Amino acid sequence: VGVDKCPSNLDEVCPAPGACCNPIYGDILIPCGTFSEDSCEAHMGAWLGADKNCDEKPCEGACCNAVQGDVSIPCGDGYTEGECLDQSGAWQGFSSACATAECGEPPQTYACCGVENGMRFCFEDVEEKCAREGGTWLVGVDKCPSNLDEVCPAPGACCNPIYGDILIPCGTFSEDSCEAHMGAWLGA
């Protein structure tokens, strides 16, 4: 405000750009982008500061107890938060490293079921991933049941959920799944 034309030295009036983790730009989630602090926050990202650069991979960190196939990895470096959570791991934060992480024992896994984008789902995983996916975690049930209708929530309309890195105008989800994907639940 009060600047009629662009100055020759932009540093005098423009906020310094820096690393912004996980901003949503349009309908796409960006792992790391160069934004001003205000722009990063407006795009729902985590601002790491003007002294951070995406080339240094500041949005990556250590991931404890990630599961790749049938193998649990006690700790791995270089994960984004989304990659770690997708593999049922416990993400240790931006710029963290296994050298200083305290991972502990792997968490218990049970069956998780729900409805997402019109399809019933069931998988065996940890409680946190089940909650993120909007599922119902079936404590004590090691494997998915054959009849999902008896235990899975009813589907309904969900407006504007973010599915992966895409914003969907409307989809069919369970209420928990709709909320987990930041949508607006309209009911079954």
C-alpha positions in Angstrom: 0.0 0.0 0.0 1.3 3.4 -0.9 3.8 2.1 -3.6 2.8 3.4 -7.0 5.3 1.5 -9.1 7.7 -1.3 -8.6 11.0 -0.1 -7.1 14.4 -1.1 -8.6 15.2 -3.0 -5.4 12.4 -5.3 -4.6 13.9 -6.3 -1.3 12.9 -2.9 0.1 9.1 -3.6 -0.3 8.5 -7.2 -1.1 8.5 -9.9 1.6 11.4 -12.3 1.4 10.5 -15.7 -0.1 11.5 -18.9 1.6 10.6 -22.6 1.9 6.9 -23.5 2.4 6.0 -27.1 3.1 2.8 -28.7 1.8 1.0 -25.6 0.4 -2.2 -26.2 -1.6 -1.9 -24.3 -4.8 -5.1 -24.5 -6.8 -6.1 -28.1 -6.2 -2.6 -29.5 -6.0 -0.6 -30.2 -2.8 3.1 -29.1 -3.3 5.7 -30.9 -1.1 7.9 -27.8 -1.1 7.5 -24.4 -2.7 9.1 -20.9 -2.6 6.5 -18.5 -1.1 6.4 -15.4 1.1 5.3 -16.1 4.6 1.8 -14.6 4.1 1.4 -16.5 0.8 2.5 -19.8 2.4 -0.1 -19.4 5.2 -2.8 -18.4 2.7 -2.1 -21.6 0.8 -2.3 -23.6 4.1 1.4 -24.4 4.1 4.0 -24.6 6.8 6.4 -21.7 6.6 10.0 -22.6 7.4 11.5 -19.2 6.9 13.3 -17.0 4.3 16.6 -18.7 5.3 15.3 -22.1 4.1 15.5 -23.2 0.5 13.6 -26.1 -1.1 16.9 -27.3 -2.8 18.1 -28.2 0.8 15.0 -30.4 1.2 13.8 -28.8 4.5 10.3 -30.4 4.1 11.8 -33.9 4.5 12.5 -35.6 7.8 12.8 -38.9 9.6 10.0 -41.5 9.6 9.8 -44.1 12.3 8.3 -47.5 11.8 7.2 -47.1 8.2 5.8 -50.2 6.5 6.9 -51.1 3.0 5.1 -54.2 1.9 5.6 -56.7 4.7 8.7 -55.0 6.1 8.7 -52.5 8.9 11.6 -50.0 8.8 12.7 -48.8 12.3 13.7 -45.4 10.9 14.3 -43.8 7.5 15.5 -40.4 6.5 14.4 -38.2 3.6 10.6 -38.8 3.9 8.0 -36.1 3.3 5.2 -36.0 5.9 2.8 -37.5 3.4 5.1 -40.3 2.3 5.7 -41.3 6.0 2.0 -41.2 6.9 1.1 -43.2 3.7 3.4 -45.9 4.9 1.9 -45.9 8.4 5.0 -44.3 9.9 5.4 -41.8 12.7 6.9 -38.6 11.0 9.4 -36.8 13.2 9.1 -33.3 11.7 10.7 -31.0 9.1 14.5 -31.4 8.8 14.6 -34.2 11.4 17.0 -37.1 11.2 17.1 -40.7 12.4 20.3 -40.0 14.3 18.3 -38.0 16.9 14.8 -39.6 16.5 13.4 -41.8 19.3 11.2 -44.2 17.4 10.1 -46.8 20.0 8.2 -50.0 19.2 6.0 -50.3 16.1 2.3 -49.6 16.9 -0.4 -52.3 16.8 -2.3 -52.9 13.5 -5.9 -53.9 13.2 -8.5 -53.9 10.4 -9.8 -50.5 9.3 -12.9 -50.1 7.1 -14.9 -47.2 5.7 -16.3 -45.7 2.5 -14.4 -43.4 0.2 -15.4 -42.0 -3.2 -18.3 -44.4 -3.3 -16.3 -47.5 -2.6 -16.1 -49.5 0.6 -12.6 -50.1 1.8 -10.8 -52.3 4.3 -7.1 -52.6 5.1 -5.0 -53.6 8.1 -3.1 -50.7 9.6 -2.3 -48.5 12.6 -5.0 -46.4 14.3 -3.5 -43.1 13.1 -3.6 -44.0 9.4 -7.1 -45.4 9.8 -8.3 -42.1 11.4 -6.6 -40.1 8.6 -8.4 -42.2 6.0 -11.7 -41.7 7.8 -12.1 -45.4 8.6 -13.4 -47.3 11.6 -10.5 -49.0 13.4 -11.7 -52.5 14.5 -9.7 -53.1 17.7 -9.0 -56.8 18.1 -9.8 -57.7 14.4 -6.5 -58.6 12.8 -7.9 -59.1 9.3 -10.7 -57.4 7.3 -14.1 -59.1 7.6 -15.7 -60.7 4.6 -19.0 -58.7 5.1 -18.1 -55.1 5.3 -21.8 -53.9 5.4 -22.0 -55.1 9.0 -19.2 -53.0 10.4 -18.5 -50.2 7.9 -20.3 -46.8 8.0 -22.9 -45.8 5.5 -21.8 -43.7 2.5 -23.1 -40.2 1.7 -22.3 -37.0 -0.2 -19.2 -35.1 0.6 -18.4 -31.7 -0.9 -14.8 -30.5 -1.8 -12.7 -33.3 -0.2 -9.0 -33.3 -1.0 -8.2 -36.7 -2.3 -4.5 -37.3 -2.6 -3.5 -33.9 -4.1 -6.8 -33.3 -6.0 -9.8 -31.3 -4.9 -13.0 -33.2 -5.8 -16.2 -31.1 -6.1 -18.4 -33.9 -4.8 -17.8 -37.5 -3.8 -19.3 -40.4 -1.9 -17.6 -40.9 1.4 -18.3 -42.1 5.0 -18.7 -39.1 7.4 -15.3 -39.8 9.0 -13.6 -40.1 5.7 -15.2 -36.9 4.4 -13.9 -35.0 7.4 -10.4 -36.7 7.2 -10.2 -35.3 3.6 -11.3 -31.8 4.7 -14.7 -32.1 2.9 -18.1 -30.9 4.0 -20.4 -33.9 4.9 -24.0 -33.6 3.6 -25.3 -36.9 5.1 -26.1 -40.4 4.0 
